[in-house]
Amino acid sequence: MLVTTAALPGRSTPAPADSAAPAARSSAWRDPMVMITIAAVIGGLALALIGFAGSYVAVRDLAVRKGFGDFAPFVPIGIDAGIVACLALDLHLIRRHTPWPLLRTMAHGLTLATIAFNAASAWGDELAVAMHAVIPILFIASVEAARRLVIQAARLETGTVGEGIPVARWLLAPLATVRLWRRMRLRGITSYRAALELDQAHRVYGTLLREEHGSPRKAPPLALLPVKLARYGLSPAEALAAPSRQAEVDAQREAEAAERAADEAHARQLRQRQRDAELAEAEARAAAAADARRREAQAAESATAAAARRRAAEDDAAAAEREQHAAERRTAAAELALRAADTEARAAALARRAADDETATVEARAKAVEAEARAVEAEDLLRLTPTERDARRVARMAIRQHGGDVDAIPGAEIAALLNVSTATASNRRTEARQLLAAGYREGI
């Protein structure tokens, strides 16, 4: 029969926290991965010690035979210490996310040197040569496994662990898989499923584009945006939505600029009103002071101080004149300030009008682009030749910019628009004139 400590007199039940720690330690020791890790560490250390011990004796004897003399015992120690130092530094730098591949290369070179020296010490006996080479090779394999584990742990900490591409895909579609792998590396896509969905979206869009237009070259510019922006990692939906997002951003910026201009104009008006109020208050104080001085002078007048009163009156007159001059100057300054405020208000109105004109220009450009797209779609439906398309472009330019007068368009401008010679541009002008004479209008 079991007796618990809680049933014994004079004893209390221990706190849950005290019993949780031993339970956690015991469960950790029962974890298979912990046991495998401990076994791997112990096995790797044993393999390293055995390999270093065997290599030490073989390389020391070889150094003695090669005439190293008293330095012979230090030759294998230096090589093995160099291997350990290079591998340890390589793992430490990888852990710090600053790898240096030269350390790994040096460690492998020293290991190959150790294998060569051990094989040379037993040269002539193939079995002995193989026995000397086995343990260093096993040690390198264990160190590479530890290096891979450290790299994976560092990637887990930084969140840069990427999914690999299945081997079956590499075998069944190598070229497409290379392109998919390149896109994942260049765009930082860590999810194989996300990269596959993006690739499928672009392939489906390309198929639909070919089905609708026959060739991507015949598609309108807006429809080609996903093809051009695919290199930047955008999906077809994101690429098609990019122009509208940019237009919204531009409109928002223009609205914010107009709002800031209106706020600044309102602030200037408030400051002007405040200055006017301060000026009126100063004039009122000056008038009150003058009135007080007059009352004091009247109270102090007497028959015996007539001369003094006259002098005071003269002084008051002079002061009033000076005050009047000062008031006139303040009035002039106020008028100048009002004119400046009026000028600023007109400038703000002009700025708002310019913003409105800019908005109208942007809308006109958008309508022109839309009309051009509709015209290109109509030309695609009519299956016109490049010459006929160029003549229609010149006719549309004359309608939009010169009221239908083709001759008003400079030949250099037509040549630059169509990227042709001056003679070809003259021919296109003639064809456009004939189109307009036949009743061609934009959108027809």
C-alpha positions as CSV (number, residue, x, y, z in Angstrom):
1,M,0.0,0.0,0.0
2,L,1.4,3.4,-1.0
3,V,1.4,6.3,1.4
4,T,1.7,9.8,0.0
5,T,3.5,12.6,1.8
6,A,0.2,14.5,2.2
7,A,-1.2,11.8,4.5
8,L,1.8,11.9,6.9
9,P,1.5,14.1,9.9
10,G,3.6,17.2,10.1
11,R,4.1,17.3,6.3
12,S,2.4,19.6,3.8
13,T,1.8,19.1,0.1
14,P,4.7,20.6,-2.0
15,A,3.9,23.6,-4.3
16,P,3.1,22.7,-7.9
17,A,6.0,24.8,-9.1
18,D,8.5,22.6,-7.1
19,S,7.2,19.4,-8.6
20,A,6.9,20.9,-12.2
21,A,10.6,21.3,-12.6
22,P,11.6,17.7,-12.0
23,A,8.7,16.5,-14.1
24,A,9.9,18.8,-17.0
25,R,13.4,17.5,-16.6
26,S,12.4,13.9,-16.6
27,S,10.1,14.5,-19.7
28,A,13.0,16.2,-21.5
29,W,15.3,13.3,-20.8
30,R,12.6,11.0,-22.3
31,D,12.5,13.0,-25.5
32,P,13.9,10.9,-28.3
33,M,15.4,13.9,-30.1
34,V,17.4,14.9,-26.9
35,M,18.8,11.4,-26.7
36,I,19.7,11.4,-30.4
37,T,21.4,14.8,-30.0
38,I,23.4,13.5,-27.0
39,A,24.4,10.4,-28.9
40,A,25.5,12.4,-31.9
41,V,27.6,14.8,-29.8
42,I,29.2,11.9,-27.9
43,G,29.8,10.0,-31.1
44,G,31.3,13.0,-32.9
45,L,33.6,13.8,-30.0
46,A,34.7,10.1,-29.9
47,L,35.3,10.1,-33.6
48,A,37.3,13.3,-33.5
49,L,39.5,12.0,-30.6
50,I,40.1,8.6,-32.2
51,G,40.9,10.3,-35.6
52,F,43.2,12.8,-34.0
53,A,45.0,10.1,-32.0
54,G,45.5,7.8,-35.0
55,S,46.4,10.7,-37.3
56,Y,48.9,12.1,-34.7
57,V,51.0,8.9,-34.6
58,A,50.9,8.3,-38.3
59,V,51.8,11.9,-39.3
60,R,54.4,12.2,-36.5
61,D,56.2,9.1,-37.8
62,L,56.0,10.4,-41.4
63,A,57.5,13.7,-40.2
64,V,60.4,11.9,-38.5
65,R,61.1,10.0,-41.7
66,K,61.0,13.2,-43.7
67,G,63.6,14.9,-41.5
68,F,61.6,17.2,-39.3
69,G,63.6,16.2,-36.3
70,D,62.5,17.6,-32.9
71,F,59.7,19.5,-34.7
72,A,58.1,16.3,-35.9
73,P,55.7,15.8,-32.8
74,F,54.2,19.3,-33.5
75,V,53.4,18.8,-37.1
76,P,50.2,16.7,-36.6
77,I,49.2,18.9,-33.7
78,G,49.4,22.0,-35.8
79,I,47.4,20.5,-38.7
80,D,44.6,19.1,-36.4
81,A,44.4,22.3,-34.4
82,G,44.1,24.3,-37.7
83,I,41.2,22.0,-38.7
84,V,39.4,22.5,-35.4
85,A,40.0,26.3,-35.4
86,C,38.8,26.8,-38.9
87,L,35.6,24.6,-38.5
88,A,34.8,26.3,-35.1
89,L,35.2,29.8,-36.6
90,D,33.1,28.8,-39.6
91,L,30.3,27.6,-37.3
92,H,30.6,30.7,-35.1
93,L,30.4,33.2,-38.1
94,I,27.5,31.3,-39.5
95,R,25.7,31.6,-36.2
96,R,26.4,35.4,-36.3
97,H,25.0,35.6,-39.8
98,T,28.5,36.6,-41.3
99,P,29.8,33.5,-43.0
100,W,33.3,33.4,-44.6
101,P,33.5,30.4,-47.1
102,L,37.3,30.6,-47.0
103,L,37.4,29.1,-43.5
104,R,35.5,26.0,-44.6
105,T,37.7,25.6,-47.7
106,M,40.8,25.8,-45.5
107,A,39.4,23.2,-43.1
108,H,38.7,20.9,-45.9
109,G,42.1,21.5,-47.4
110,L,43.8,20.6,-44.1
111,T,41.6,17.5,-43.8
112,L,42.7,16.4,-47.3
113,A,46.3,17.0,-46.3
114,T,45.8,14.9,-43.2
115,I,44.3,12.1,-45.3
116,A,47.2,12.3,-47.7
117,F,49.8,12.3,-45.0
118,N,48.1,9.3,-43.3
119,A,47.9,7.5,-46.6
120,A,51.5,8.2,-47.3
121,S,52.6,6.8,-44.0
122,A,51.2,3.4,-45.1
123,W,51.8,3.7,-48.8
124,G,52.1,0.4,-50.6
125,D,49.4,-1.3,-48.5
126,E,46.0,-0.4,-50.1
127,L,44.0,-1.7,-47.1
128,A,46.1,0.4,-44.6
129,V,45.7,3.5,-46.9
130,A,41.9,3.0,-46.9
131,M,41.8,2.5,-43.1
132,H,43.8,5.7,-42.6
133,A,41.4,7.7,-44.8
134,V,38.1,6.4,-43.3
135,I,38.1,8.3,-40.0
136,P,38.9,11.8,-41.3
137,I,36.2,11.4,-44.0
138,L,33.7,10.4,-41.2
139,F,34.8,13.4,-39.2
140,I,34.2,15.8,-42.1
141,A,30.8,14.3,-42.7
142,S,29.8,14.8,-39.0
143,V,31.1,18.4,-39.1
144,E,29.1,19.1,-42.3
145,A,26.0,17.8,-40.6
146,A,26.6,20.1,-37.6
147,R,27.2,23.0,-40.0
148,R,23.9,22.3,-41.8
149,L,22.1,22.2,-38.4
150,V,23.6,25.6,-37.4
151,I,22.7,27.2,-40.7
152,Q,19.1,25.9,-40.4
153,A,18.8,27.2,-36.8
154,A,20.1,30.7,-37.9
155,R,17.6,30.7,-40.8
156,L,14.8,29.8,-38.4
157,E,15.8,32.7,-36.1
158,T,15.8,35.2,-39.0
159,G,12.6,33.8,-40.7
160,T,14.4,33.2,-44.0
161,V,13.8,29.4,-44.2
162,G,12.8,28.7,-47.8
163,E,10.9,25.7,-49.1
164,G,12.7,23.6,-51.6
165,I,11.4,22.5,-55.0
166,P,10.5,18.9,-55.3
167,V,12.9,16.6,-57.1
168,A,10.2,15.3,-59.4
169,R,9.7,18.7,-60.8
170,W,13.4,19.1,-61.6
171,L,13.3,15.8,-63.4
172,L,10.0,16.3,-65.3
173,A,10.4,20.1,-66.2
174,P,14.0,21.2,-65.8
175,L,13.9,24.4,-67.8
176,A,10.6,25.6,-66.2
177,T,11.9,24.6,-62.8
178,V,15.1,26.6,-63.3
179,R,13.0,29.7,-64.1
180,L,10.8,29.1,-61.1
181,W,13.9,28.7,-58.8
182,R,15.5,31.9,-60.2
183,R,12.3,33.9,-59.5
184,M,12.2,32.6,-55.9
185,R,15.8,33.6,-55.3
186,L,15.6,37.0,-57.0
187,R,12.2,38.0,-55.4
188,G,12.9,36.5,-52.0
189,I,9.9,34.1,-52.3
190,T,10.3,31.4,-49.6
191,S,7.1,29.5,-50.2
192,Y,7.2,27.0,-53.1
193,R,3.4,27.1,-53.2
194,A,3.3,30.9,-53.5
195,A,5.9,30.8,-56.3
196,L,4.0,28.1,-58.1
197,E,0.7,30.1,-57.9
198,L,2.4,33.2,-59.2
199,D,4.0,31.2,-62.1
200,Q,0.6,29.6,-62.9
201,A,-1.1,33.0,-62.9
202,H,1.3,34.5,-65.4
203,R,1.0,31.4,-67.6
204,V,-2.8,31.5,-67.6
205,Y,-2.7,35.3,-68.3
206,G,-0.3,34.7,-71.2
207,T,-2.6,32.0,-72.6
208,L,-5.7,34.2,-72.4
209,L,-3.7,37.1,-74.0
210,R,-2.8,34.9,-77.0
211,E,-6.3,33.5,-77.3
212,E,-7.8,37.1,-77.3
213,H,-5.3,38.9,-79.5
214,G,-3.5,36.1,-81.3
215,S,-0.1,37.6,-80.4
216,P,1.1,39.7,-77.4
217,R,2.4,42.3,-79.9
218,K,-1.2,43.0,-81.0
219,A,-2.5,43.5,-77.4
220,P,-3.1,47.0,-76.1
221,P,-0.4,48.6,-73.9
222,L,-2.6,48.2,-70.7
223,A,-3.0,44.5,-71.4
224,L,0.7,44.0,-71.7
225,L,1.4,45.5,-68.2
226,P,1.4,42.1,-66.4
227,V,3.9,40.8,-69.0
228,K,6.2,43.8,-68.5
229,L,5.9,43.9,-64.7
230,A,6.3,40.1,-64.2
231,R,10.1,40.6,-63.7
232,Y,9.3,42.7,-60.6
233,G,7.4,39.8,-59.0
234,L,3.9,41.3,-59.5
235,S,0.9,39.1,-60.2
236,P,-1.3,39.9,-63.2
237,A,-4.0,41.3,-60.9
238,E,-1.5,43.6,-59.1
239,A,0.0,44.8,-62.4
240,L,-3.4,45.6,-63.9
241,A,-4.4,47.5,-60.7
242,A,-1.1,49.5,-60.7
243,P,-2.2,52.4,-63.0
244,S,-5.4,53.0,-61.0
245,R,-3.5,53.0,-57.8
246,Q,-1.0,55.5,-59.2
247,A,-3.8,57.7,-60.4
248,E,-5.4,57.6,-57.0
249,V,-2.1,58.5,-55.4
250,D,-1.6,61.5,-57.8
251,A,-5.2,62.7,-57.2
252,Q,-4.7,62.5,-53.5
253,R,-1.5,64.4,-53.6
254,E,-3.1,67.1,-55.7
255,A,-6.0,67.3,-53.3
256,E,-3.6,67.6,-50.4
257,A,-1.7,70.3,-52.1
258,A,-4.8,72.3,-52.8
259,E,-6.0,71.9,-49.2
260,R,-2.6,73.1,-47.9
261,A,-2.8,76.1,-50.1
262,A,-6.3,76.9,-48.8
263,D,-5.2,76.5,-45.2
264,E,-2.2,78.8,-45.8
265,A,-4.4,81.5,-47.3
266,H,-6.9,81.2,-44.4
267,A,-4.0,81.5,-41.9
268,R,-2.7,84.6,-43.7
269,Q,-6.2,86.2,-43.5
270,L,-6.3,85.4,-39.8
271,R,-2.9,87.0,-39.2
272,Q,-4.0,90.1,-41.2
273,R,-7.1,90.5,-39.1
274,Q,-5.1,90.2,-35.9
275,R,-2.7,92.9,-37.1
276,D,-5.7,95.1,-38.0
277,A,-7.2,94.6,-34.5
278,E,-3.9,95.4,-32.8
279,L,-3.6,98.6,-34.9
280,A,-7.1,99.7,-33.9
281,E,-6.4,99.0,-30.3
282,A,-3.2,101.0,-30.4
283,E,-5.1,104.0,-32.0
284,A,-7.8,103.8,-29.3
285,R,-5.1,103.8,-26.5
286,A,-3.4,106.8,-28.1
287,A,-6.7,108.7,-28.3
288,A,-7.6,107.9,-24.7
289,A,-4.1,109.0,-23.6
290,A,-4.5,112.3,-25.5
291,D,-7.9,112.9,-24.0
292,A,-6.6,112.2,-20.5
293,R,-3.8,114.7,-21.1
294,R,-6.3,117.3,-22.2
295,R,-8.4,116.8,-19.1
296,E,-5.4,117.0,-16.9
297,A,-4.3,120.2,-18.6
298,Q,-7.8,121.7,-18.2
299,A,-7.9,120.8,-14.5
300,A,-4.5,122.4,-13.9
301,E,-5.3,125.6,-15.7
302,S,-5.5,128.8,-13.6
303,A,-5.3,132.5,-14.2
304,T,-1.7,132.6,-13.1
305,A,-0.7,129.7,-15.5
306,A,-2.1,131.1,-18.7
307,A,1.3,131.1,-20.4
308,A,1.9,127.6,-19.1
309,R,-1.5,126.5,-20.5
310,R,-0.6,128.1,-23.8
311,R,2.7,126.3,-23.9
312,A,0.9,123.1,-22.9
313,A,-1.7,123.6,-25.6
314,E,1.1,124.1,-28.1
315,D,2.8,121.0,-26.9
316,D,-0.5,119.1,-27.1
317,A,-1.0,120.4,-30.6
318,A,2.5,119.3,-31.6
319,A,1.9,115.9,-30.0
320,A,-1.5,115.6,-31.7
321,E,0.2,116.5,-35.0
322,R,2.9,113.9,-34.4
323,E,0.2,111.4,-33.4
324,Q,-1.8,112.3,-36.5
325,H,1.4,111.7,-38.6
326,A,1.9,108.4,-36.9
327,A,-1.7,107.4,-37.4
328,E,-1.4,108.3,-41.1
329,R,1.7,106.1,-41.3
330,R,-0.1,103.3,-39.5
331,T,-3.0,103.7,-41.9
332,A,-0.7,103.5,-44.9
333,A,1.0,100.5,-43.5
334,A,-2.4,98.8,-42.9
335,E,-3.4,99.6,-46.5
336,L,-0.1,98.0,-47.7
337,A,-0.8,95.0,-45.6
338,L,-4.3,94.7,-47.0
339,R,-3.0,95.0,-50.5
340,A,-0.4,92.3,-49.7
341,A,-3.2,90.0,-48.3
342,D,-5.3,90.6,-51.4
343,T,-2.3,89.8,-53.6
344,E,-1.7,86.6,-51.6
345,A,-5.4,85.6,-51.9
346,R,-5.3,86.2,-55.6
347,A,-2.1,84.0,-55.8
348,A,-3.8,81.3,-53.8
349,A,-6.8,81.5,-56.2
350,L,-4.4,81.3,-59.2
351,A,-2.7,78.3,-57.6
352,R,-6.1,76.6,-57.1
353,R,-7.0,77.4,-60.7
354,A,-3.7,76.0,-61.8
355,A,-4.4,72.8,-59.8
356,D,-7.8,72.5,-61.4
357,D,-6.3,73.1,-64.8
358,E,-3.7,70.4,-64.1
359,T,-6.5,68.0,-63.0
360,A,-8.4,68.7,-66.2
361,T,-5.2,68.1,-68.2
362,V,-4.6,64.8,-66.5
363,E,-8.3,63.8,-67.1
364,A,-7.9,64.9,-70.8
365,R,-4.8,62.8,-71.1
366,A,-6.5,59.8,-69.5
367,K,-9.4,60.3,-72.0
368,A,-7.0,60.6,-74.8
369,V,-5.2,57.4,-73.7
370,E,-8.6,55.6,-73.5
371,A,-9.6,56.9,-76.9
372,E,-6.3,55.7,-78.3
373,A,-6.8,52.3,-76.8
374,R,-10.3,52.1,-78.3
375,A,-8.9,53.2,-81.7
376,V,-6.1,50.5,-81.5
377,E,-8.7,47.9,-80.6
378,A,-10.8,49.0,-83.6
379,E,-7.8,48.7,-85.8
380,D,-7.0,45.3,-84.4
381,L,-10.6,44.2,-85.3
382,L,-10.2,45.7,-88.8
383,R,-6.8,44.0,-89.1
384,L,-5.2,47.0,-90.6
385,T,-1.7,47.1,-91.9
386,P,1.1,49.0,-90.1
387,T,0.9,51.7,-92.8
388,E,-2.8,52.2,-92.3
389,R,-2.4,52.3,-88.6
390,D,0.3,55.0,-88.8
391,A,-1.9,57.1,-91.1
392,R,-4.8,56.8,-88.6
393,R,-2.4,57.9,-85.8
394,V,-1.4,61.0,-87.7
395,A,-5.1,61.7,-88.5
396,R,-6.0,61.4,-84.8
397,M,-3.1,63.7,-83.8
398,A,-4.4,66.3,-86.3
399,I,-7.9,66.0,-84.8
400,R,-6.8,66.3,-81.2
401,Q,-4.1,69.0,-81.5
402,H,-4.8,71.0,-84.7
403,G,-8.5,70.8,-85.3
404,G,-8.1,68.3,-88.1
405,D,-5.5,70.3,-90.0
406,V,-2.9,67.7,-91.0
407,D,-0.6,70.3,-92.6
408,A,-0.2,72.1,-89.3
409,I,1.7,69.1,-87.9
410,P,5.5,69.5,-88.3
411,G,7.1,66.7,-90.4
412,A,9.7,66.1,-87.7
413,E,7.0,65.5,-85.1
414,I,5.3,62.9,-87.3
415,A,8.6,61.2,-87.9
416,A,9.3,61.1,-84.2
417,L,5.8,59.8,-83.4
418,L,6.1,57.0,-86.0
419,N,9.8,56.5,-85.7
420,V,10.2,56.7,-89.5
421,S,12.2,58.9,-92.0
422,T,11.0,62.3,-93.1
423,A,10.0,61.0,-96.5
424,T,7.9,58.3,-95.0
425,A,6.4,60.8,-92.6
426,S,5.3,63.0,-95.6
427,N,3.6,60.0,-97.2
428,R,1.8,59.3,-93.9
429,R,0.7,63.0,-93.8
430,T,-0.8,62.6,-97.3
431,E,-2.6,59.4,-96.3
432,A,-3.9,61.0,-93.2
433,R,-5.2,64.0,-95.2
434,Q,-7.1,61.6,-97.5
435,L,-8.6,59.8,-94.5
436,L,-9.8,63.0,-93.1
437,A,-11.2,64.1,-96.4
438,A,-13.0,60.7,-96.6
439,G,-14.8,61.5,-93.3
440,Y,-12.5,59.7,-90.8
441,R,-13.1,60.8,-87.2
442,E,-11.5,59.7,-84.0
443,G,-12.9,56.4,-82.7
444,I,-14.2,55.4,-86.2
